Amino acid sequence: MNNLRQNYFEVIFLILIDDAGSGSLIGGTIIGAMRYETKEYYYDTIPLKYYSPQLFQKKLYLDHVVEIASDLFKKLDVSHEEEILVCRGYMFDKMRTWLSDNSYTSTNTKIEEPLQSTIEKSFEDYTISLGFPKRFISYTKYPFHFHRILCWIYADYEERVKLCKTGWKSFAKYGALSTKITYDTVKKSRYICLKCDKRIDDNSPVKVIQFNSNRPQKLYLHREC
């Protein structure tokens, strides 16, 4: 963080505000607030309904950020004497106006530790609760990469499409692709079924789902899945 932010760390009271998940195809977006000195932390989630095509175009999620922030401030008992550092992303556009209208002192900046890893962990736990594989998060540098998630969606499309930010332009482009389903047997398997998340054994009959997104994709599932 820049020298300006470092100077703020000399302030006795400091509140950090950030978001997590706004760039993930699945799930809503988490808004979190932390008091720097005590690490007291609260968060809430913008529900997926705000990412439906009808509501997303109206940007009503920005209004919901204000509602969440107001509630988080009450939980943290934020005073007007405290300095507030706000993530400079677009998610907080209306919140910045709200802060000014309510006489809070705030600065837009890049939010790092201690809030960054804390709020990212909250979003990871949230997506795992939706059914997203923990191994995607644990062993992948970019666990929420769009096309990686897209493969997971198409492995159980009817159920998992309900978890998507369907108002995104990228979803309009890739969210209803033509698929080809075939059946085969894998002799030497290095696959994990993207539907049940269990290993596909050697010499197993499989269902194969193929589609084209940014490149040709081929998914392997247990035949019974």
C-alpha positions as CSV (number, residue, x, y, z in Angstrom):
1,M,0.0,0.0,0.0
2,N,1.2,3.5,-0.6
3,N,2.8,5.9,1.9
4,L,-0.6,7.6,2.4
5,R,-2.1,4.3,3.7
6,Q,1.0,3.7,5.9
7,N,0.5,7.1,7.5
8,Y,-3.1,6.2,8.2
9,F,-1.8,3.2,10.3
10,E,-0.5,5.8,12.7
11,V,-4.1,6.8,13.4
12,I,-5.5,5.3,16.6
13,F,-8.8,4.2,15.1
14,L,-9.0,2.7,11.6
15,I,-11.8,0.9,9.7
16,L,-11.1,-1.2,6.6
17,I,-13.8,-1.9,3.9
18,D,-13.4,-4.4,1.1
19,D,-15.3,-6.9,-1.1
20,A,-14.6,-10.4,-2.3
21,G,-16.2,-12.4,-5.1
22,S,-17.4,-9.6,-7.4
23,G,-15.2,-11.2,-10.2
24,S,-16.4,-14.7,-9.6
25,L,-18.9,-16.3,-12.0
26,I,-20.6,-18.1,-9.1
27,G,-22.0,-16.8,-5.9
28,G,-22.9,-13.3,-4.7
29,T,-20.3,-10.8,-3.4
30,I,-19.1,-10.5,0.1
31,I,-18.7,-7.1,1.7
32,G,-16.6,-7.0,4.8
33,A,-15.5,-4.5,7.4
34,M,-12.7,-4.7,10.0
35,R,-11.4,-2.6,12.8
36,Y,-7.6,-2.6,12.2
37,E,-6.5,-2.3,15.8
38,T,-8.6,-5.2,17.2
39,K,-9.1,-7.3,14.0
40,E,-12.9,-7.3,14.8
41,Y,-14.5,-8.3,11.6
42,Y,-18.0,-8.6,10.1
43,Y,-19.3,-9.3,6.7
44,D,-22.5,-9.9,4.7
45,T,-23.3,-11.1,1.2
46,I,-25.0,-9.4,-1.8
47,P,-27.5,-12.2,-2.8
48,L,-27.3,-13.7,-6.3
49,K,-30.7,-12.2,-7.2
50,Y,-29.0,-8.8,-7.7
51,Y,-27.0,-10.5,-10.5
52,S,-30.0,-11.6,-12.4
53,P,-30.3,-9.9,-15.9
54,Q,-33.2,-7.7,-14.7
55,L,-31.6,-6.4,-11.5
56,F,-27.9,-6.3,-12.6
57,Q,-28.6,-3.8,-15.4
58,K,-30.1,-1.4,-12.8
59,K,-27.0,-1.8,-10.6
60,L,-29.1,-2.3,-7.6
61,Y,-26.3,-4.3,-6.0
62,L,-24.6,-0.9,-5.3
63,D,-27.6,0.1,-3.2
64,H,-27.4,-3.1,-1.3
65,V,-23.7,-2.4,-0.5
66,V,-24.9,0.7,1.3
67,E,-27.4,-1.4,3.3
68,I,-24.8,-3.9,4.2
69,A,-22.3,-1.2,5.1
70,S,-24.8,0.6,7.4
71,D,-25.4,-2.7,9.2
72,L,-21.7,-3.5,9.5
73,F,-21.0,0.0,10.9
74,K,-23.6,-0.6,13.6
75,K,-22.0,-3.9,14.5
76,L,-18.6,-2.3,14.7
77,D,-20.0,0.8,16.5
78,V,-18.1,3.0,14.0
79,S,-17.7,6.6,15.2
80,H,-17.3,9.7,13.1
81,E,-13.8,10.1,14.6
82,E,-12.5,7.0,13.0
83,E,-10.7,7.0,9.7
84,I,-12.2,4.7,7.0
85,L,-10.2,3.1,4.2
86,V,-12.4,1.9,1.4
87,C,-11.5,-0.3,-1.5
88,R,-11.3,1.9,-4.6
89,G,-13.3,-0.6,-6.8
90,Y,-16.7,0.2,-8.4
91,M,-18.6,-1.9,-5.8
92,F,-18.4,1.1,-3.4
93,D,-19.4,3.9,-5.7
94,K,-22.7,4.6,-3.9
95,M,-21.2,3.8,-0.5
96,R,-18.7,6.6,-1.0
97,T,-21.6,9.0,-1.4
98,W,-23.3,7.6,1.7
99,L,-20.1,8.0,3.7
100,S,-19.8,11.7,2.7
101,D,-23.5,12.3,3.3
102,N,-23.2,10.9,6.8
103,S,-20.1,12.9,7.6
104,Y,-17.6,10.0,7.8
105,T,-14.0,10.6,6.9
106,S,-12.9,8.1,4.2
107,T,-10.1,7.5,1.7
108,N,-10.2,5.3,-1.4
109,T,-7.2,2.9,-1.6
110,K,-6.1,-0.6,-2.2
111,I,-7.0,-2.8,0.8
112,E,-4.4,-5.3,1.9
113,E,-3.8,-7.1,5.2
114,P,-5.2,-7.8,7.6
115,L,-8.6,-7.6,5.9
116,Q,-7.6,-9.0,2.4
117,S,-6.9,-12.6,3.4
118,T,-9.7,-12.6,5.9
119,I,-12.4,-11.6,3.5
120,E,-11.0,-13.9,0.7
121,K,-11.3,-16.8,3.1
122,S,-14.9,-15.8,3.8
123,F,-15.7,-15.9,0.1
124,E,-13.9,-19.3,-0.3
125,D,-15.9,-20.8,2.6
126,Y,-19.1,-19.4,1.0
127,T,-18.4,-21.0,-2.4
128,I,-17.6,-24.3,-0.7
129,S,-21.0,-24.1,1.0
130,L,-22.5,-23.8,-2.5
131,G,-20.8,-27.0,-3.5
132,F,-17.7,-25.6,-5.2
133,P,-14.8,-28.1,-4.8
134,K,-12.4,-27.2,-2.0
135,R,-9.6,-28.8,-4.1
136,F,-10.1,-26.1,-6.8
137,I,-9.3,-23.5,-4.1
138,S,-6.5,-25.4,-2.3
139,Y,-4.4,-26.4,-5.3
140,T,-5.1,-23.8,-7.9
141,K,-3.4,-20.4,-8.3
142,Y,-6.5,-18.9,-9.9
143,P,-9.4,-20.9,-8.3
144,F,-12.1,-18.6,-9.6
145,H,-10.9,-18.3,-13.2
146,F,-14.0,-17.9,-15.4
147,H,-13.5,-20.8,-17.8
148,R,-12.4,-23.2,-15.0
149,I,-15.7,-22.4,-13.2
150,L,-17.6,-22.7,-16.5
151,C,-16.4,-26.3,-16.8
152,W,-17.7,-27.1,-13.3
153,I,-21.0,-25.5,-14.2
154,Y,-21.5,-27.6,-17.3
155,A,-20.8,-30.8,-15.4
156,D,-24.1,-30.4,-13.7
157,Y,-25.7,-27.5,-15.7
158,E,-29.3,-27.5,-14.5
159,E,-28.4,-27.2,-10.9
160,R,-25.2,-25.2,-11.0
161,V,-26.5,-22.5,-13.4
162,K,-28.6,-21.4,-10.5
163,L,-25.3,-20.3,-8.8
164,C,-24.2,-18.0,-11.6
165,K,-24.1,-14.3,-12.1
166,T,-26.5,-14.6,-15.0
167,G,-26.6,-10.8,-15.7
168,W,-23.0,-10.8,-16.8
169,K,-22.3,-10.2,-20.5
170,S,-19.8,-13.1,-20.3
171,F,-22.6,-15.3,-19.1
172,A,-24.8,-14.2,-22.0
173,K,-21.9,-15.3,-24.3
174,Y,-20.9,-18.6,-22.6
175,G,-23.8,-19.5,-20.4
176,A,-25.9,-21.5,-22.9
177,L,-23.4,-23.2,-25.1
178,S,-24.2,-26.3,-27.2
179,T,-22.9,-29.5,-25.7
180,K,-22.1,-32.9,-27.1
181,I,-22.5,-35.9,-24.8
182,T,-20.8,-39.2,-25.6
183,Y,-19.9,-42.3,-23.6
184,D,-16.5,-44.1,-23.4
185,T,-14.2,-46.1,-21.1
186,V,-11.0,-44.7,-19.7
187,K,-8.2,-47.2,-19.3
188,K,-5.6,-45.1,-17.4
189,S,-7.5,-42.5,-15.5
190,R,-6.1,-39.2,-14.2
191,Y,-9.6,-37.7,-13.9
192,I,-11.8,-36.5,-11.1
193,C,-15.5,-36.5,-11.9
194,L,-16.6,-32.8,-12.1
195,K,-20.1,-33.7,-10.9
196,C,-19.5,-35.8,-7.8
197,D,-15.9,-34.6,-7.2
198,K,-14.6,-38.2,-6.7
199,R,-11.8,-40.0,-8.6
200,I,-12.6,-41.9,-11.8
201,D,-10.9,-45.3,-11.5
202,D,-8.9,-46.9,-14.2
203,N,-11.0,-48.9,-16.7
204,S,-14.1,-47.0,-15.8
205,P,-17.1,-46.2,-18.1
206,V,-17.5,-42.5,-18.3
207,K,-19.8,-39.8,-19.7
208,V,-17.9,-37.2,-21.8
209,I,-19.3,-33.6,-22.1
210,Q,-17.7,-31.5,-24.9
211,F,-18.3,-27.8,-25.7
212,N,-16.4,-24.8,-27.0
213,S,-15.8,-21.7,-24.8
214,N,-12.4,-20.0,-25.0
215,R,-11.1,-23.3,-26.3
216,P,-12.5,-26.8,-26.8
217,Q,-13.5,-28.3,-23.5
218,K,-13.8,-32.0,-22.6
219,L,-15.3,-33.0,-19.2
220,Y,-15.2,-36.5,-17.8
221,L,-17.9,-37.8,-15.4
222,H,-18.7,-41.1,-14.0
223,R,-21.3,-42.7,-16.4
224,E,-23.9,-42.9,-13.6
225,C,-23.3,-39.2,-12.8
